[in-house]
Amino acid sequence: MMLILILLPAAFLLPPWAGAGEIIGGREAQPHSRPYMACLQIKRGAMSFLCGGFLVAENFVLTAAHCNGRKITVCLGAHDINQGEPSQQKLSVRRRIPHPQYNRETHNNDLMLLQLEHKAKLNEQVGLIPLPLAHQGVQPGTVCSVAGWGRTSANNKELPHKLREVDLKVLDDQTCLKYPGGTYSIYNSYTMMCVGDPKESKSSFKGDSGGPLVCGKTAQGIVSWGSASGSPPSVYTRVSTFIPWIQATMRRLQP
């Protein structure tokens, strides 16, 4: 079973990695230019790993369901996660709410809300990102961006400690559905997005899982899964499909 960890790469020959990991073919982001980014430190049994996420309300972070674990610590306002930057806010998670229909085998409905123990303090380094309207589509050919602290190649096991970003093209669903070899045979066009030009060596990868695909200024996708090699395209959770569930869940849990 492939785990799609927010900053780790996925491989094609194994089961699709559940969560695109690192950023491949990208660049270091300008420090704090993405104030909505969250770095999640996750403990699952004896294993610890990183995922990405993004702040959608003062006390809610959205991420991938495959980034769940017995304990999650959220770090906001970070650029260099190896440094104790004054801008960083580390918050415990009060509740983990994976989508009730999340399927680990098909990676369908791969999203999770994290209710924070305390509200984040919003400032220049920590801020919210807007969500799309319900069922709002993204036109194929649109260039969006993704960021994370994931691996920078399938061969490089070390994770970068500074936030990296890359621009990626949104593809039509048929590119994934008809991809040679049946790599994306479980692709669901209602709940997923096909992203990343196969002709370009640019992709999210292991360790980037849970991070947002930003189109314009809106979080349209969540890094979910891809090929074990980290080769594009990768698959993202289609946020607009889940807006009613996201809004209803946050309303229900707001104090």
C-alpha positions as CSV (number, residue, x, y, z in Angstrom):
1,M,0.0,0.0,0.0
2,M,1.6,3.3,-1.1
3,L,1.5,6.1,1.3
4,I,1.3,9.6,-0.2
5,L,3.2,11.6,2.4
6,I,3.1,15.3,1.8
7,L,6.8,15.7,1.1
8,L,7.6,12.3,-0.3
9,P,7.6,11.1,-4.0
10,A,5.2,8.5,-5.5
11,A,6.1,5.6,-7.7
12,F,4.4,4.2,-10.8
13,L,5.4,0.5,-10.6
14,L,4.1,0.1,-7.0
15,P,0.6,0.9,-6.1
16,P,0.1,4.6,-6.7
17,W,1.6,6.5,-3.8
18,A,-1.2,7.8,-1.7
19,G,-0.1,11.4,-1.6
20,A,2.4,13.2,-3.7
21,G,5.5,13.9,-1.8
22,E,8.3,16.2,-2.6
23,I,8.6,19.0,-5.1
24,I,10.5,17.8,-8.2
25,G,11.9,20.3,-10.7
26,G,10.9,23.3,-8.6
27,R,12.6,26.1,-6.8
28,E,12.9,27.5,-3.2
29,A,9.9,29.6,-2.4
30,Q,10.3,33.2,-1.4
31,P,10.2,33.0,2.4
32,H,6.6,33.4,3.8
33,S,5.2,34.1,0.4
34,R,2.6,31.4,1.1
35,P,1.4,32.2,4.6
36,Y,-1.4,29.6,4.4
37,M,1.1,26.7,4.2
38,A,1.2,24.2,7.1
39,C,3.9,21.6,7.8
40,L,2.4,18.6,9.6
41,Q,4.6,16.4,11.8
42,I,2.7,13.1,12.0
43,K,3.3,10.0,14.3
44,R,1.7,6.7,13.2
45,G,2.8,3.8,15.3
46,A,6.6,3.8,15.4
47,M,6.8,5.8,12.2
48,S,7.1,9.6,11.9
49,F,6.6,11.5,8.7
50,L,5.8,14.9,7.2
51,C,2.8,16.1,5.2
52,G,1.7,19.5,4.0
53,G,-1.6,21.2,4.7
54,F,-3.1,24.7,4.4
55,L,-5.0,27.0,6.8
56,V,-8.6,27.6,5.7
57,A,-9.9,29.1,9.0
58,E,-8.2,30.3,12.1
59,N,-8.7,26.9,13.7
60,F,-8.9,24.6,10.7
61,V,-6.3,23.1,8.4
62,L,-7.2,21.1,5.3
63,T,-4.9,18.2,4.3
64,A,-5.0,14.7,2.8
65,A,-6.8,11.9,4.6
66,H,-3.8,9.6,4.0
67,C,-1.8,12.0,6.3
68,N,-3.7,10.8,9.3
69,G,-1.9,9.5,12.4
70,R,-2.3,9.0,16.1
71,K,-0.7,12.4,16.8
72,I,-0.3,15.4,14.5
73,T,1.5,18.7,15.3
74,V,0.8,21.6,12.9
75,C,3.5,24.2,12.2
76,L,2.4,27.4,10.7
77,G,4.5,30.4,9.5
78,A,7.5,28.2,8.6
79,H,9.9,28.5,5.7
80,D,12.9,26.6,7.1
81,I,11.5,23.8,9.2
82,N,14.9,23.0,10.7
83,Q,15.1,26.5,12.3
84,G,13.1,27.8,15.2
85,E,12.0,30.8,13.2
86,P,10.2,33.5,15.3
87,S,7.3,33.4,12.8
88,Q,6.5,29.8,13.5
89,Q,3.4,28.8,15.4
90,K,3.2,25.1,16.6
91,L,-0.3,24.0,17.4
92,S,-1.7,20.7,18.6
93,V,-4.7,19.1,16.8
94,R,-8.0,18.8,18.8
95,R,-9.8,16.7,16.2
96,R,-8.8,14.8,13.1
97,I,-11.8,14.5,10.7
98,P,-11.0,12.4,7.6
99,H,-13.7,12.4,5.0
100,P,-16.1,9.6,6.0
101,Q,-15.9,8.0,2.5
102,Y,-12.1,8.0,2.3
103,N,-10.9,4.8,0.6
104,R,-7.2,3.9,1.2
105,E,-7.1,1.5,-1.7
106,T,-8.5,3.8,-4.4
107,H,-7.4,7.1,-2.8
108,N,-10.9,8.4,-3.3
109,N,-12.1,11.2,-1.1
110,D,-8.6,11.9,0.1
111,L,-9.1,14.9,2.3
112,M,-9.1,15.6,6.1
113,L,-9.9,18.6,8.2
114,L,-7.8,19.2,11.3
115,Q,-9.4,21.2,14.1
116,L,-6.6,23.0,16.0
117,E,-6.5,23.2,19.7
118,H,-6.2,27.0,19.6
119,K,-6.8,29.6,16.9
120,A,-3.8,30.6,14.8
121,K,-2.6,34.2,15.2
122,L,-3.0,35.7,11.8
123,N,-0.3,38.0,10.6
124,E,2.0,38.6,7.6
125,Q,3.6,35.1,8.0
126,V,0.4,33.2,8.9
127,G,-2.8,33.6,6.8
128,L,-5.8,31.9,5.2
129,I,-6.2,30.8,1.6
130,P,-9.7,31.0,0.0
131,L,-11.5,27.8,-1.1
132,P,-13.3,27.6,-4.5
133,L,-17.0,27.7,-5.0
134,A,-18.8,24.3,-4.8
135,H,-18.2,22.3,-8.0
136,Q,-16.2,25.0,-9.6
137,G,-14.0,23.5,-12.4
138,V,-10.5,24.4,-13.4
139,Q,-10.0,24.7,-17.2
140,P,-7.4,22.2,-18.6
141,G,-4.3,24.2,-19.5
142,T,-4.5,26.4,-16.5
143,V,-1.1,26.8,-14.8
144,C,-1.3,26.4,-11.0
145,S,1.4,26.0,-8.3
146,V,2.1,23.6,-5.5
147,A,4.6,23.9,-2.6
148,G,5.9,21.6,0.1
149,W,8.9,20.3,2.0
150,G,8.9,17.0,0.2
151,R,11.7,15.1,-1.6
152,T,13.2,16.7,-4.7
153,S,13.7,13.5,-6.6
154,A,12.8,9.8,-6.3
155,N,16.5,9.0,-5.6
156,N,17.1,11.6,-3.0
157,K,16.0,10.4,0.4
158,E,16.8,13.6,2.2
159,L,14.0,16.1,2.6
160,P,14.6,19.8,1.9
161,H,14.2,21.9,5.1
162,K,13.2,25.0,3.1
163,L,9.8,25.4,1.4
164,R,10.0,24.6,-2.3
165,E,7.4,25.4,-5.1
166,V,6.7,24.5,-8.7
167,D,4.3,25.6,-11.4
168,L,2.2,22.8,-12.9
169,K,-0.4,22.6,-15.7
170,V,-3.9,21.2,-15.1
171,L,-4.6,18.4,-17.6
172,D,-7.9,17.1,-18.9
173,D,-9.2,14.0,-17.1
174,Q,-8.6,11.8,-20.2
175,T,-4.9,12.2,-19.8
176,C,-5.0,10.2,-16.6
177,L,-7.8,7.9,-17.5
178,K,-6.1,6.8,-20.8
179,Y,-2.5,6.9,-19.5
180,P,-0.5,3.9,-20.9
181,G,-0.1,0.9,-18.7
182,G,-3.3,1.6,-16.6
183,T,-1.2,3.6,-14.1
184,Y,-4.2,5.8,-13.2
185,S,-7.0,3.2,-13.8
186,I,-8.5,4.2,-10.4
187,Y,-8.7,7.8,-11.3
188,N,-12.1,9.4,-10.5
189,S,-12.8,12.6,-12.5
190,Y,-15.5,13.7,-10.0
191,T,-13.2,13.7,-7.0
192,M,-9.7,14.0,-8.5
193,M,-7.7,16.3,-10.7
194,C,-5.0,15.2,-13.2
195,V,-2.0,17.7,-12.9
196,G,1.5,17.9,-14.4
197,D,2.6,17.8,-18.0
198,P,4.2,14.3,-18.7
199,K,6.7,16.1,-21.0
200,E,8.1,18.1,-18.1
201,S,10.1,16.8,-15.2
202,K,8.1,18.8,-12.6
203,S,5.8,17.3,-10.0
204,S,4.9,17.1,-6.3
205,F,6.2,14.1,-4.6
206,K,6.4,12.2,-1.3
207,G,6.3,14.6,1.6
208,D,4.2,17.1,-0.3
209,S,1.0,15.2,0.4
210,G,-1.8,17.3,1.7
211,G,-0.5,20.6,0.4
212,P,-2.6,22.8,-1.8
213,L,-2.7,23.2,-5.6
214,V,-3.2,26.9,-5.9
215,C,-4.8,28.3,-9.0
216,G,-4.9,32.1,-9.0
217,K,-5.3,32.7,-5.3
218,T,-7.6,29.7,-4.6
219,A,-6.8,26.2,-3.2
220,Q,-8.3,24.0,-6.0
221,G,-6.5,20.7,-5.2
222,I,-4.8,18.7,-2.5
223,V,-1.7,16.6,-3.2
224,S,-2.9,13.0,-3.1
225,W,-1.1,10.3,-5.1
226,G,0.9,9.6,-8.2
227,S,3.5,7.2,-9.7
228,A,6.1,5.6,-7.6
229,S,8.8,7.2,-9.7
230,G,7.5,10.7,-9.1
231,S,6.9,11.2,-12.8
232,P,4.0,13.5,-13.8
233,P,1.1,13.6,-14.0
234,S,0.1,13.4,-10.3
235,V,-3.4,13.2,-8.9
236,Y,-4.9,15.8,-6.6
237,T,-8.1,15.8,-4.6
238,R,-10.6,18.1,-6.3
239,V,-11.5,20.5,-3.5
240,S,-14.6,22.1,-5.1
241,T,-16.4,18.7,-5.0
242,F,-16.1,18.7,-1.2
243,I,-17.0,22.3,-0.3
244,P,-20.4,21.4,1.1
245,W,-18.8,18.8,3.4
246,I,-16.0,21.1,4.4
247,Q,-18.3,24.0,5.3
248,A,-20.8,21.8,7.1
249,T,-18.1,20.1,9.2
250,M,-16.5,23.4,10.2
251,R,-19.8,24.9,11.2
252,R,-20.6,21.8,13.3
253,L,-17.4,22.0,15.2
254,Q,-17.0,25.7,15.6
255,P,-17.2,26.6,19.3
